[in-house]
Amino acid sequence: MTGVYHWLRTRIFPPVPEAIRDDVALLRANRVETLTPMLFLTLAATTPTAIYGGVETVHPIVRIGFPIILAVVSLFGFFVLWRNRGRHMSVRRARRVIVESTWLSGTMGAMCSLWTVINWIAAPPEAHSYYAMIMAMGSLATAYCLSSIRFTTIVNLGIGLVPIILLMLTSGNPPEIAAGTSLLVASAFLLRMIVQQHGQLVDLLQLQQRMRDLAHTDPLTGLWNRRELDARIDREIGAARADTCFALALLDLDGFKPVNDRYGHGVGDALLREVAARLRHACGDDAMVARQGGDEFAILVPAGSRLLDTSLADHLLAELAAPYRIDGAVIHVGASVGVARWPDDGGSAKKLFETADRAVYAAKIGDRDAMSSVESIARIG
């Protein structure tokens, strides 16, 4: 039994990969906010016909009260969504929209279903088709608008269609049994399409994630590339206040070309990957490590990072000091580091790079006096 439950759960509710969960939430919420305004208007517009078609023997609270409540809620929902149109969709708001859509649509669906069932029971047999049609059309329209949220869609289909399908299948009336069977098949087909759509959505978002990774990461080392580094620096500058400080370190390997010449490019690539791994280990979550190209690396230490209180150059060089063992060879390679702080060493990204680059050059030639405006330099090798 447990195995069957697990199989059904993974088939209908397959897990969303962690890397794209925020993207999935944003897409679902945006789709809901795009499609549901017209659904709300349609539901509100059908209120007069629902009241007119209600059976007079049904209690007024159900016959008249339920449609009026649904119309008020629908109009309110429409105006809220209309007011929020064009508003930025954050991940937090997206998750709230999904939860609110689930509860609101489920409650409204339950009221519609109860209205339909009570009127069906009270109505003469020749009027049954009217109530079946209005419930089916409402449920299917809602399912379409909420199809990006699997759980919400399934809940609405279950609440809206299962009761009326059971009434039709047990009515003893052949046309109603046939119609109920068709509605059951259509619901199963729609459920299948929803599950399939979810799989396609996940595949698409994973592809987009891979494309973003390829566009913003270095394929050899897996580090961020210059494009992403520039974007992060711009964000740091944009968010900076008068008392904000962050740092940019540039690192250039010394003696890397002889390694390539002696051992080959395969060993050189492995060495770059090992250097990247050590830099990641040295920075952890406190800084961003990027490869600019060749044997050049950059480290962005954002505002508030613990590394700002350390001698950044010494910290990085200490991590790189040990020899590298690659394919049985023990390789010694040096590095030069230049560090520039914002805003003291430059009020723009260009100025920071220029200052840090001069620091690297000075470290390479051993000209310590040229570093008067730079926090620190170091060289090993």
Phi, psi and chi 1 to 4 in degrees:
 res  aa     phi    psi   chi1   chi2   chi3   chi4
   1 MET       -  -42.2 -170.0   67.5 -179.6      -
   2 THR   -62.5  -39.1  -57.0      -      -      -
   3 GLY   -64.2  -40.0      -      -      -      -
   4 VAL   -65.2  -43.3  173.8      -      -      -
   5 TYR   -62.0  -44.0  168.4   77.3      -      -
   6 HIS   -63.2  -40.1  177.7   72.4      -      -
   7 TRP   -63.9  -45.4 -178.6   82.9      -      -
   8 LEU   -63.9  -40.7  -73.6  173.0      -      -
   9 ARG   -65.3  -42.6 -171.4  174.7 -174.8  -80.9
  10 THR   -73.2  -25.6   54.4      -      -      -
  11 ARG   -77.4  -42.9  -70.3  -74.1  -66.0  178.4
  12 ILE   -89.3  -35.9  -60.8  177.0      -      -
  13 PHE  -123.5   62.3  -62.0  105.4      -      -
  14 PRO   -62.4  141.9   22.6  -33.0      -      -
  15 PRO   -65.3  147.2   23.9  -33.5      -      -
  16 VAL   -91.9  127.7  176.4      -      -      -
  17 PRO   -54.2  140.3  -25.1   34.1      -      -
  18 GLU   -56.0  -37.9  179.5   68.8   29.7      -
  19 ALA   -64.8  -23.1      -      -      -      -
  20 ILE  -119.2   12.7   60.7  169.0      -      -
  21 ARG   -61.7  -39.9  -75.4 -178.0 -177.3  175.1
  22 ASP   -65.9  -40.0  -70.4  -13.4      -      -
  23 ASP   -63.6  -40.7  -67.2  -27.8      -      -
  24 VAL   -63.6  -44.2  170.3      -      -      -
  25 ALA   -61.8  -42.6      -      -      -      -
  26 LEU   -63.8  -44.2  -70.6  170.9      -      -
  27 LEU   -64.3  -43.7 -169.8  147.6      -      -
  28 ARG   -60.7  -47.6  -73.6  172.7  170.6  172.1
  29 ALA   -65.0  -41.2      -      -      -      -
  30 ASN   -63.7  -39.2  -79.8  -44.9      -      -
  31 ARG   -66.1  -42.2  179.9  176.9  171.7   85.3
  32 VAL   -61.9  -46.3  167.0      -      -      -
  33 GLU   -69.1  -21.2  -72.7 -156.9  -22.7      -
  34 THR   -80.8  -40.0  -60.1      -      -      -
  35 LEU   -92.2  -31.4  -64.4  177.2      -      -
  36 THR   -73.4  -23.5   49.6      -      -      -
  37 PRO   -55.5  -45.7  -28.7   36.4      -      -
  38 MET   -68.9  -31.7  -69.3  -51.6  -60.4      -
  39 LEU   -63.9  -43.5  175.2   63.6      -      -
  40 PHE   -60.7  -43.8  -81.3  136.1      -      -
  41 LEU   -63.3  -40.6  -82.9 -176.8      -      -
  42 THR   -64.0  -43.8  -57.7      -      -      -
  43 LEU   -62.5  -41.8  -67.8  174.7      -      -
  44 ALA   -64.8  -37.3      -      -      -      -
  45 ALA   -68.9  -26.3      -      -      -      -
  46 THR   -84.1   -2.7   58.7      -      -      -
  47 THR   -59.1  -48.5  -61.0      -      -      -
  48 PRO   -58.5  -41.3  -24.0   34.8      -      -
  49 THR   -69.3  -33.5   58.4      -      -      -
  50 ALA   -65.1  -43.9      -      -      -      -
  51 ILE   -64.8  -42.8  -64.4  174.7      -      -
  52 TYR   -63.9  -34.8  179.0   74.5      -      -
  53 GLY   -88.8   -2.2      -      -      -      -
  54 GLY   -69.1  149.7      -      -      -      -
  55 VAL   -75.7  131.6  179.6      -      -      -
  56 GLU   -64.7  -25.3  -67.6 -174.7   -1.2      -
  57 THR   -78.3  -12.3   56.8      -      -      -
  58 VAL   -73.4  143.7  172.3      -      -      -
  59 HIS   -57.6  137.9 -164.0  -76.1      -      -
  60 PRO   -57.3  -29.8  -25.7   33.5      -      -
  61 ILE   -60.5  -38.9  -67.9  179.6      -      -
  62 VAL   -82.7  -48.2  175.6      -      -      -
  63 ARG   -66.3  -41.1 -179.8  169.3   57.1   89.0
  64 ILE  -110.9  -41.6  -59.4  175.2      -      -
  65 GLY   -63.3  -46.4      -      -      -      -
  66 PHE   -59.0  -49.9  -82.2   19.6      -      -
  67 PRO   -60.4  -37.5  -26.0   35.7      -      -
  68 ILE   -66.7  -43.4  -69.1  177.6      -      -
  69 ILE   -59.3  -44.3  -67.8  172.9      -      -
  70 LEU   -63.9  -37.9  -68.8  171.4      -      -
  71 ALA   -66.1  -42.5      -      -      -      -
  72 VAL   -63.7  -45.7  171.0      -      -      -
  73 VAL   -63.1  -40.2  172.3      -      -      -
  74 SER   -65.3  -44.0  -63.7      -      -      -
  75 LEU   -65.7  -40.5  -71.3  174.2      -      -
  76 PHE   -62.1  -45.4  177.2   76.6      -      -
  77 GLY   -61.4  -39.4      -      -      -      -
  78 PHE   -62.3  -46.4  171.2   78.8      -      -
  79 PHE   -68.4  -34.9  -74.5  117.9      -      -
  80 VAL   -63.6  -46.5  168.9      -      -      -
  81 LEU   -67.1  -36.6  -68.4  175.5      -      -
  82 TRP   -65.3  -37.7 -177.2  -99.2      -      -
  83 ARG   -69.1  -32.0 -174.8 -174.7   62.2 -175.3
  84 ASN   -86.9   -1.1  -71.5  -21.9      -      -
  85 ARG   -60.1  136.6   70.0 -171.2 -171.9  -79.2
  86 GLY    80.7   -5.5      -      -      -      -
  87 ARG   -73.1  142.0  178.8 -177.1  170.4 -170.4
  88 HIS   -61.5  133.8  171.5   69.5      -      -
  89 MET   -98.9  103.5  179.6   66.3   73.2      -
  90 SER   -82.8  164.3   64.9      -      -      -
  91 VAL   -63.1  -40.4  174.9      -      -      -
  92 ARG   -62.9  -44.5 -178.3  178.1  179.6 -178.5
  93 ARG   -68.3  -34.3 -170.4  164.9   79.7   87.8
  94 ALA   -61.6  -43.8      -      -      -      -
  95 ARG   -66.1  -35.7  -61.4 -168.6 -171.3  -77.4
  96 ARG   -67.0  -40.1 -172.7  173.9   70.2 -110.5
  97 VAL   -60.7  -41.3  166.8      -      -      -
  98 ILE   -63.9  -45.7  -67.3  171.0      -      -
  99 VAL   -64.3  -45.5  173.0      -      -      -
 100 GLU   -64.1  -37.5  -69.1  173.7   -8.8      -
 101 SER   -64.0  -39.0  -61.8      -      -      -
 102 THR   -64.0  -50.1  -58.3      -      -      -
 103 TRP   -67.5  -44.3  -77.6  102.7      -      -
 104 LEU   -66.6  -47.6 -178.8   60.1      -      -
 105 SER   -66.6  -35.9   62.6      -      -      -
 106 GLY   -65.6  -42.4      -      -      -      -
 107 THR   -66.1  -45.1  -57.3      -      -      -
 108 MET   -65.1  -38.7  -65.8  176.4   66.6      -
 109 GLY   -64.2  -38.5      -      -      -      -
 110 ALA   -65.0  -40.6      -      -      -      -
 111 MET   -65.1  -43.2  -67.7 -178.6   67.0      -
 112 CYS   -63.6  -42.4  -69.9      -      -      -
 113 SER   -64.3  -42.4 -176.8      -      -      -
 114 LEU   -64.1  -42.4 -175.8   59.5      -      -
 115 TRP   -59.0  -44.5 -179.7   91.2      -      -
 116 THR   -64.5  -47.1  -58.0      -      -      -
 117 VAL   -63.5  -44.9  170.0      -      -      -
 118 ILE   -64.2  -43.4  -67.1  174.7      -      -
 119 ASN   -68.4  -36.4  -81.4  -84.1      -      -
 120 TRP   -58.3  -49.0  169.9  -71.6      -      -
 121 ILE   -63.4  -37.9  -64.9  173.5      -      -
 122 ALA   -82.3  -19.4      -      -      -      -
 123 ALA   -84.1  156.1      -      -      -      -
 124 PRO   -67.7  153.4   23.6  -33.2      -      -
 125 PRO   -53.0  -36.4  -25.7   34.6      -      -
 126 GLU   -68.3  -12.6   60.5  -88.7   14.0      -
 127 ALA   -99.5   -3.1      -      -      -      -
 128 HIS   -59.4  -37.6  -73.7  173.1      -      -
 129 SER   -62.0  -30.9   59.4      -      -      -
 130 TYR   -61.5  -47.7  163.6   76.5      -      -
 131 TYR   -70.3  -36.8  -58.4  103.9      -      -
 132 ALA   -63.0  -40.7      -      -      -      -
 133 MET   -68.1  -44.2 -179.7 -177.4   67.9      -
 134 ILE   -66.9  -36.0 -166.4  171.4      -      -
 135 MET   -71.6  -42.1 -168.6   67.9 -122.5      -
 136 ALA   -64.3  -44.8      -      -      -      -
 137 MET   -64.9  -41.6  -65.5  -59.0  -66.3      -
 138 GLY   -64.8  -43.0      -      -      -      -
 139 SER   -67.4  -42.4  -66.1      -      -      -
 140 LEU   -68.0  -38.0  -66.8  175.0      -      -
 141 ALA   -65.1  -41.7      -      -      -      -
 142 THR   -64.4  -42.1  -57.9      -      -      -
 143 ALA   -61.9  -37.7      -      -      -      -
 144 TYR   -65.5  -45.6  170.0   76.2      -      -
 145 CYS   -66.8  -29.2  -68.0      -      -      -
 146 LEU  -106.1   14.9  -59.0  176.5      -      -
 147 SER   -63.0  -21.4   58.7      -      -      -
 148 SER   -72.6  -16.3   59.4      -      -      -
 149 ILE  -109.4   98.4  -47.9  175.1      -      -
 150 ARG   -56.9  -52.0  -69.1  166.6  -58.5  164.8
 151 PHE   -59.6  -44.6  176.4   76.2      -      -
 152 THR   -62.6  -41.9  -54.3      -      -      -
 153 THR   -64.6  -44.9  -54.0      -      -      -
 154 ILE   -64.3  -40.8  -66.3  171.3      -      -
 155 VAL   -60.0  -45.6  166.4      -      -      -
 156 ASN   -67.1  -38.6  -83.3  -87.2      -      -
 157 LEU   -64.2  -41.9  -72.7  176.2      -      -
 158 GLY   -64.8  -46.1      -      -      -      -
 159 ILE   -68.0  -41.3  -68.0  174.2      -      -
 160 GLY   -82.2  -37.9      -      -      -      -
 161 LEU  -103.3  -33.2  -65.3 -177.2      -      -
 162 VAL   -58.5  -47.2  169.5      -      -      -
 163 PRO   -60.5  -45.5  -25.0   35.9      -      -
 164 ILE   -70.0  -33.9 -163.1   66.2      -      -
 165 ILE   -64.9  -42.5  -71.4  175.0      -      -
 166 LEU   -62.4  -41.3  -69.9  176.0      -      -
 167 LEU   -61.9  -41.0  -72.6  173.4      -      -
 168 MET   -69.2  -41.8  -63.5  171.6   76.5      -
 169 LEU   -71.0  -25.4  -66.5  177.7      -      -
 170 THR  -103.5    9.9   58.4      -      -      -
 171 SER   -74.0  -23.0   66.3      -      -      -
 172 GLY    80.3   -1.6      -      -      -      -
 173 ASN   -96.3  114.8 -173.7  -17.4      -      -
 174 PRO   -52.1  -46.2  -28.0   36.0      -      -
 175 PRO   -60.5  -38.8  -25.7   36.2      -      -
 176 GLU   -70.5  -36.0  -69.7 -179.8   -2.4      -
 177 ILE   -63.7  -42.3  -65.6  174.4      -      -
 178 ALA   -64.0  -43.4      -      -      -      -
 179 ALA   -65.8  -39.9      -      -      -      -
 180 GLY   -64.1  -38.5      -      -      -      -
 181 THR   -64.1  -43.1  -57.1      -      -      -
 182 SER   -63.2  -40.5  -62.2      -      -      -
 183 LEU   -66.8  -35.7 -171.6   55.6      -      -
 184 LEU   -65.2  -43.3  179.0   62.8      -      -
 185 VAL   -65.0  -42.4  171.9      -      -      -
 186 ALA   -63.3  -38.1      -      -      -      -
 187 SER   -65.8  -42.4  -59.1      -      -      -
 188 ALA   -63.5  -40.0      -      -      -      -
 189 PHE   -64.2  -42.6  176.3   75.6      -      -
 190 LEU   -64.0  -40.2 -179.5   59.3      -      -
 191 LEU   -61.3  -42.4  178.1   61.8      -      -
 192 ARG   -61.1  -42.2  166.7   67.1  178.2  173.1
 193 MET   -65.4  -36.4  -66.4  -63.7  -66.1      -
 194 ILE   -65.2  -45.6  -69.6  169.7      -      -
 195 VAL   -62.9  -42.4  174.7      -      -      -
 196 GLN   -65.9  -39.9 -172.7  176.8   38.3      -
 197 GLN   -62.7  -38.3  179.8 -168.4   61.6      -
 198 HIS   -62.7  -43.7  170.2   78.6      -      -
 199 GLY   -60.6  -42.2      -      -      -      -
 200 GLN   -65.9  -37.7  -66.3  172.0  -15.1      -
 201 LEU   -62.8  -45.3  170.1   65.5      -      -
 202 VAL   -62.6  -43.6  169.4      -      -      -
 203 ASP   -60.7  -42.3  -69.3  -17.6      -      -
 204 LEU   -64.7  -44.8  175.4   61.1      -      -
 205 LEU   -68.6  -34.3  -68.6  177.8      -      -
 206 GLN   -66.1  -38.8  -74.9 -177.1  -50.9      -
 207 LEU   -63.4  -43.5  177.1   60.1      -      -
 208 GLN   -62.4  -38.8  -69.8  178.6  -12.9      -
 209 GLN   -62.5  -44.0  178.8   72.4   29.0      -
 210 ARG   -64.0  -39.6  -72.6 -165.6  -68.4  -90.8
 211 MET   -64.7  -39.7  -65.6  -61.0  -67.9      -
 212 ARG   -64.2  -41.3  -75.4 -162.6  -62.2  -92.5
 213 ASP   -62.1  -42.4  -71.0  -16.7      -      -
 214 LEU   -64.9  -34.6  -70.8  174.4      -      -
 215 ALA   -76.2  -23.4      -      -      -      -
 216 HIS  -121.0    4.8  -63.4  -79.0      -      -
 217 THR  -126.4  157.8   57.9      -      -      -
 218 ASP   -84.5  123.3  171.6   55.9      -      -
 219 PRO   -66.1  -26.1   22.0  -32.4      -      -
 220 LEU   -78.7  -48.4  176.4   62.5      -      -
 221 THR  -101.5  -17.3   62.7      -      -      -
 222 GLY    80.2    1.3      -      -      -      -
 223 LEU   -76.2  167.0  -63.2  175.6      -      -
 224 TRP   -65.6  154.1  -62.8  110.9      -      -
 225 ASN  -101.9 -176.5   60.7   16.0      -      -
 226 ARG   -64.1  -34.9  177.4   61.4 -175.5  -93.3
 227 ARG   -61.2  -47.0  176.4 -174.6  -62.3  175.6
 228 GLU   -68.2  -36.6 -178.3   64.7   16.4      -
 229 LEU   -60.9  -46.4  175.5   65.3      -      -
 230 ASP   -60.2  -41.1  -70.4  -18.2      -      -
 231 ALA   -65.0  -40.4      -      -      -      -
 232 ARG   -66.5  -40.4  -63.9  -78.8 -174.6   94.5
 233 ILE   -63.3  -42.6  -66.4  176.2      -      -
 234 ASP   -60.7  -39.0  -71.0  -18.8      -      -
 235 ARG   -67.2  -38.9  -72.2 -158.9  -69.5  -89.6
 236 GLU   -62.5  -43.8  -76.1  -69.3  -37.6      -
 237 ILE   -66.6  -41.1  -66.2  175.9      -      -
 238 GLY   -63.8  -32.2      -      -      -      -
 239 ALA   -93.3   -3.4      -      -      -      -
 240 ALA   -71.8  145.1      -      -      -      -
 241 ARG  -109.0 -176.8  -60.2 -172.0  -59.4  -90.4
 242 ALA   -62.6  -33.2      -      -      -      -
 243 ASP   -99.6   11.7   58.2  -15.5      -      -
 244 THR   -80.6  143.7  -63.1      -      -      -
 245 CYS  -138.3  135.4  175.6      -      -      -
 246 PHE  -141.8  168.4   66.1   88.5      -      -
 247 ALA  -131.3  150.8      -      -      -      -
 248 LEU  -125.2  125.2  172.9   68.2      -      -
 249 ALA  -115.6  134.2      -      -      -      -
 250 LEU  -110.3  136.9  -61.6 -177.0      -      -
 251 LEU  -131.0  130.9 -176.7  148.4      -      -
 252 ASP  -127.8  126.8 -167.7    8.7      -      -
 253 LEU   -71.6  144.3  -63.5 -178.2      -      -
 254 ASP  -108.1  130.2  -60.3  -28.5      -      -
 255 GLY    81.8   21.3      -      -      -      -
 256 PHE   -76.0  -38.5  177.1   71.6      -      -
 257 LYS   -60.0  -43.3 -174.0  176.8 -176.5  -59.4
 258 PRO   -60.3  -30.7  -26.2   35.6      -      -
 259 VAL   -63.9  -46.0  172.6      -      -      -
 260 ASN   -61.3  -43.3  -92.4  -21.7      -      -
 261 ASP   -66.3  -37.2  -66.0  -19.8      -      -
 262 ARG   -83.9  -44.1 -180.0  176.5  179.2 -178.9
 263 TYR  -104.5  -14.0  -62.2  102.4      -      -
 264 GLY   100.2  162.5      -      -      -      -
 265 HIS   -69.3  -26.6  -71.0  -76.0      -      -
 266 GLY   -62.0  -44.9      -      -      -      -
 267 VAL   -68.7  -37.1  171.7      -      -      -
 268 GLY   -61.0  -42.5      -      -      -      -
 269 ASP   -64.7  -41.5  -71.0  -14.4      -      -
 270 ALA   -62.9  -37.3      -      -      -      -
 271 LEU   -64.0  -42.8  174.7   60.2      -      -
 272 LEU   -62.3  -38.9  -69.3  174.8      -      -
 273 ARG   -65.8  -38.1  -74.0 -167.5  -69.5  -92.9
 274 GLU   -68.4  -40.7  179.9   61.6   27.1      -
 275 VAL   -60.4  -43.9  169.7      -      -      -
 276 ALA   -59.7  -41.8      -      -      -      -
 277 ALA   -64.4  -39.9      -      -      -      -
 278 ARG   -67.8  -39.2  -67.1 -168.8 -176.0 -173.3
 279 LEU   -65.0  -40.2  -70.1  174.9      -      -
 280 ARG   -61.3  -42.0  -86.6 -164.4  -63.3 -103.7
 281 HIS   -64.7  -38.9 -178.9  -94.1      -      -
 282 ALA   -68.8  -32.9      -      -      -      -
 283 CYS   -95.6  -30.7  -63.9      -      -      -
 284 GLY    55.4 -134.7      -      -      -      -
 285 ASP   -91.2    6.3  -63.5  -32.1      -      -
 286 ASP   -91.6   -6.3  -63.4  -50.6      -      -
 287 ALA  -158.8  161.3      -      -      -      -
 288 MET  -102.7  128.7  169.0 -163.8  177.4      -
 289 VAL  -107.9  131.3 -177.0      -      -      -
 290 ALA  -133.6  152.2      -      -      -      -
 291 ARG  -106.4  124.9 -178.2 -172.9  177.6 -150.7
 292 GLN   -86.5  -20.4  -61.4 -157.3   91.1      -
 293 GLY   138.9  151.9      -      -      -      -
 294 GLY    56.8 -126.6      -      -      -      -
 295 ASP  -108.5   27.9   59.6  -10.8      -      -
 296 GLU  -106.3  132.4  -61.2  176.8   -4.9      -
 297 PHE  -127.2  160.1  -61.9   84.0      -      -
 298 ALA  -137.6  144.4      -      -      -      -
 299 ILE  -128.2  120.9  -63.5   89.0      -      -
 300 LEU  -102.7  118.7  173.9   63.9      -      -
 301 VAL  -102.8  106.1 -175.2      -      -      -
 302 PRO   -72.7  166.6   28.1  -34.9      -      -
 303 ALA   -58.9  137.1      -      -      -      -
 304 GLY    89.6   -7.0      -      -      -      -
 305 SER   -70.6  144.8  171.5      -      -      -
 306 ARG   -65.2  -25.3  -64.8  176.0  -62.4  177.7
 307 LEU   -68.9  -16.5  -68.3  178.9      -      -
 308 LEU   -66.2  -22.2  -69.0  173.9      -      -
 309 ASP   -92.4    7.5  -61.9  -34.3      -      -
 310 THR  -113.8  169.3   66.8      -      -      -
 311 SER   -81.9   95.9  175.1      -      -      -
 312 LEU   -59.6  -44.4 -176.8   57.4      -      -
 313 ALA   -61.0  -47.3      -      -      -      -
 314 ASP   -63.0  -38.4  -68.8  -21.3      -      -
 315 HIS   -62.2  -44.1  176.0   72.3      -      -
 316 LEU   -68.9  -43.6  -63.9  173.3      -      -
 317 LEU   -68.5  -31.6  -66.0  173.7      -      -
 318 ALA   -64.0  -34.9      -      -      -      -
 319 GLU   -71.1  -29.4 -173.8   72.7   26.6      -
 320 LEU   -94.4   -3.0  -58.5  178.7      -      -
 321 ALA   -68.0  -36.1      -      -      -      -
 322 ALA   -65.5  147.5      -      -      -      -
 323 PRO   -65.5  160.2   22.5  -32.4      -      -
 324 TYR  -105.9  134.7  -60.5   83.5      -      -
 325 ARG  -111.2  108.5  -69.9  173.7  171.6   80.3
 326 ILE  -132.0  123.6  -59.6  173.7      -      -
 327 ASP    51.1   41.1  -70.2  -12.3      -      -
 328 GLY    83.0   -5.8      -      -      -      -
 329 ALA   -99.5  141.7      -      -      -      -
 330 VAL   -98.6  116.1  178.3      -      -      -
 331 ILE  -115.4  130.6  -61.0  173.9      -      -
 332 HIS  -107.7  127.2  -64.3  -91.7      -      -
 333 VAL  -139.9  141.2   65.9      -      -      -
 334 GLY   -98.1 -179.3      -      -      -      -
 335 ALA  -155.0  149.6      -      -      -      -
 336 SER  -121.1  137.1  -61.1      -      -      -
 337 VAL  -128.0  137.1  178.8      -      -      -
 338 GLY  -127.8  136.0      -      -      -      -
 339 VAL  -122.0  133.5 -177.6      -      -      -
 340 ALA  -127.4  140.0      -      -      -      -
 341 ARG  -109.7  141.9  -74.2  178.3  176.1  -96.7
 342 TRP   -95.4  134.3 -170.6   92.9      -      -
 343 PRO  -100.7    1.0   34.5  -34.4      -      -
 344 ASP   -61.3  -38.0  -64.7  -20.5      -      -
 345 ASP  -100.7    8.4  -62.9  -37.7      -      -
 346 GLY   159.5  134.3      -      -      -      -
 347 GLY   -95.6   10.3      -      -      -      -
 348 SER  -146.1  165.3   66.3      -      -      -
 349 ALA   -61.7  -40.6      -      -      -      -
 350 LYS   -61.2  -44.2 -179.6 -179.5  178.5 -178.8
 351 LYS   -65.8  -39.2  -70.5  -67.4 -174.9 -178.1
 352 LEU   -62.3  -44.8  -74.1  175.0      -      -
 353 PHE   -62.9  -42.6  -87.2  102.8      -      -
 354 GLU   -62.5  -42.9  -70.6  175.4   -8.3      -
 355 THR   -66.8  -46.1  -57.3      -      -      -
 356 ALA   -65.5  -36.1      -      -      -      -
 357 ASP   -66.5  -39.8 -163.7   50.9      -      -
 358 ARG   -63.9  -34.4  -73.4 -162.7  -57.4  -91.0
 359 ALA   -65.7  -40.4      -      -      -      -
 360 VAL   -63.8  -44.7  173.2      -      -      -
 361 TYR   -62.2  -42.9  178.8   73.8      -      -
 362 ALA   -64.2  -37.4      -      -      -      -
 363 ALA   -65.1  -38.1      -      -      -      -
 364 LYS   -66.3  -39.5  -79.9 -174.8  174.4  -65.5
 365 ILE   -92.1   -1.2   64.3  174.9      -      -
 366 GLY    75.2   17.8      -      -      -      -
 367 ASP   -88.9   84.2 -174.7    4.3      -      -
 368 ARG   -67.5  -26.7  -54.9  -75.1  176.4  163.7
 369 ASP   -69.3  -18.2  -65.4  -27.1      -      -
 370 ALA   -79.8    3.0      -      -      -      -
 371 MET  -106.6   29.2  -59.3  -65.6  -62.0      -
 372 SER   -60.8  -30.2   56.4      -      -      -
 373 SER  -103.2    9.6   63.6      -      -      -
 374 VAL  -112.9  143.2  179.4      -      -      -
 375 GLU   -57.1  -51.6  172.2 -161.6  -22.7      -
 376 SER  -163.1  156.1   59.0      -      -      -
 377 ILE  -137.0  159.5   60.0  168.6      -      -
 378 ALA  -159.2  157.9      -      -      -      -
 379 ARG  -147.3  138.6 -175.0 -179.8 -177.8 -174.3
 380 ILE  -127.3  165.0   63.1  171.7      -      -
 381 GLY   128.9      -      -      -      -      -
